């Protein structure tokens, strides 16, 4: 189904710009919200798409979703129910961090 493939590719690269913009505007380790999401399945696909966008852009992205803190009165819109928080890290820093954690888990 070539149409579907094109659609998915288009959707994925849309988020590359969010990650690239975050890094150029705020640098690493700073968090942003992607808000205005009305259902949880969509929040989950945005979360995954942002992580994938990080791989395209060459950074490591941490992302997770949470319920909108102000449903019905959110600046992102009346329909907003979920936010995805995301931040970017240098790939080598993320790798070093994971290694530290797993060394500690092994007890040395
Ligand atoms: Zn909201």
Boltz pocket constraint, residues with backbone or C-beta under 6 A from the ligand:
constraints:
  - pocket:
      binder: B
      contacts: [[A, 35], [A, 36], [A, 68], [A, 69], [A, 70], [A, 71], [A, 74], [A, 75], [A, 76], [A, 77], [A, 80], [A, 81], [A, 82], [A, 83]]
      max_distance: 6.0
